[in-house]
Amino acid sequence: MNTVEKINVILKEANISKVNLAKYLGVSRQMVYNYLDGEDLSKLSNDKSQALFSLLDVKSEDELRNLELTKEYIQGVGNKLFNSKKSSAKKNEIIELTGLRSEEQNLINDIVFLMKEMLNEDKTKNSITMLNYFYHFLQSATKNKEVKYILGYISKSAGFTSPTVYEFEEEQQFIFESIMYSAMTLYNNGGASKTKLNESHRRWENELSKKNEEKLSRTQELNTAKVLALKELGYTEINEQNASEVFDKIAEIQSRGIY
């Protein structure tokens, strides 16, 4: 077994992903794949080699190749990486994660790491646009059950989740995934064209336009009700002291239907 094969065995046994190893070494995930695409560690710089040796608790490649992989050793490597992640997350924390469980904090850190990696590797507008859409996607997740089903479909299609696992409403998720599969099959097999779908897209555009108009109208109505409430109560603004009174007055004005 050569050095790289030995390292891959250790990583697998210790349940260390390439993403986590990349974070430990301070490199991109692609660089880790490049490092481990061979028989030895000749592609690693000296400092990265020393960092890897430190994680694996060895001093050289020879020692690594001859290392006995006991249960205690594997657990030690896993614990060392876990403790390193905790320390690094605390040092580089950009939002307050106190109160979240350990697995929740790790998930957020992994997501942020991948997003940072995408932005570092792609200097075009593609990555930031995609991540902006992803942000909008997450914002919609609590309001739209279909958003959760889309996430499930993508996870299953990419092989991360079994297709027979249903974490949400099983029947609805099953129906949605079946429709998604049919639609994606049609798309990938060239059974759809812009010409055929023009009318469908126009109907969708009109529906969205109508929803936006209704949203704008509701916002304008609420602003008008707020102005009237402040005027009737003799206030110029909403603050902590009068907020409850103003909101009650807004509700009263809206029930009157007078703007």
C-alpha positions, 0 to 999 in steps of 0.5 A: 500500500503506497502513501496516498492509499494509506492516507485514503484508508485513514480518512475513510476509517476516521470519517474525514471528508475531503472538505474537512481535510481541505479546511484543516490544510487551509487549501481548496477541496480541488487542491486536496484531490490534486494532492491525493492523485498519485502514489506519494506526497510529492505534490504537497509543499513542505508546510502542507506536508507537515500539517498533514503529518501532524494530523496523522501523528507521524514524522515522515512518509516512511513512518506513515506507510509502516503505521498500524491502523488500530482503532485507537489511532483512527479515533485519535486522528478523528478527534484531532481534526474535530478539535481543530475544526472547533478551534478554527470555527471559533477563531473565524466565526462571522456569526454567533453560533452559541446555542446551536448543537455541535452538528448544527455548527459544523453544518453551517461552517461546512456550508460557509467554507464551500461558498467561500471556495466557490467565490475564490475559484470563480471570479466571474459573476456566476458564483455570486449570482448562484449563491444569491439565488441560493440565499433567496431559495433558503429565504423561501424554504419556510414559506413553500413546502415545494422548496424542501422537496426540491432540495430533497430531489437534488440530494437524491439525484446527486447520490447523497440520499437514498431515493426511498427516504422521505424526510418531509410529507411522504406522499407529497414529496413522492408526487413532487419528485416524480413530476420533477424526474419527468420534467428533467427527463424531458429537458435532458432528452431534448423534448422541450424547446423555447418555441413550444414553451413560450406560451407557458413561460408567458403565463408564468411571467403574468402570474408572477407580475400579478403576485408582485402587484398584489404584494406592492398593493398590500405594502402600500395599504399597510404604509397608509394605515401606519400613517393614519394610526400615527396621526390619530394617536398623535405620534410621529414615529413607532418606538418601543414605548408606543409600538403595541398601541400603534400596531393595535390602531393599525389593525383597527384601521385595516378592519375599517377598510378606510385608507 
